[in-house]
Amino acid sequence: MKNKKKIGLSIAGALAAVTIVSVAIHFHYTRNSKTVNVGSAEIEENMIENIDIDNADNISIEGGGSDTSTNITNIINNYYYNSDDKTAPEDEAADEDSDIGFETETHVRLADDEDRTWYKSVSAKVGDKVEFRIEYRNTSDKQQDGVAIRDVLFTNNLIYVDGSTVLKNSNHPDGAYILNDALVENGIRIGNYGSGANALIYFTAEVVDEDLEVGTNTLANWGQAGVGQITIQDHADVIVNIPKT
């Protein structure tokens, strides 16, 4: 079994002032059958830290046709889409991101789900493993250099499984394992992307019970994409019901 790393609220690294654009309008946090709607401004201030592009890690990869360090200056011009994921990219940028030039979406599914369909939220039990997918898309007409991706597991009840991060793009359509776990730390640089190009980043987490309460607990996971001085974000949720004993 692979080692596991706990990711809490604190993210390593001092972060410079960077513009954040929140994709989600509201975050619905549920505990003990009570739902609290948190405005996007509060999310920005209290939950999400910016990606420090300078401190994001270069990645080394394994698989996808090579065992080498990836060249982050490699330009990916072809739009990548894996039909097995069953989630087609949008033809146009979402309204929230139309003036930004790139988009990100985060989805989740149970690791052993035979359907293999991606969702915005799934129900899981303590001990289950879940897979997350973060997608970056260049929706502008220009090349975007030094794209960075980071994941923020905003809960002690989801543990990142070491060595589970996979990158898919037109250079690695079958996927390449990333040999460090910086995705959930300072973030990773995944290269330069031409107009219309995209990338998919996958990883696995395990549901644990650190401080779950009786009732319905919604565990939020935030995927972030950074280009230049702008970071955008999107979340997917794992819903865990703890019955009364």
ABEGO torsion letter per residue (X at the ends): XBBBBBBBABBBEBBBBBBBBBABABBBBBBGGBBBBBBAAAAAAAABBBBBAAABBBBBBBEGGBBBBBBAABBBABBBBBAAAGBBBBABBBAAAAAAGBBBBBBBBBAABAAGBBBABBBBBBGBBBBBBBBBBBABABBBBGBBBBBBBBBAABBBBBGABBBBBAABAAEBBBABAAAABAEBBAEBBBBGBBBBBBBBBBBBBAABBBEBBBBBBBBBBBBEABBBBBBBBBBBBBBBX
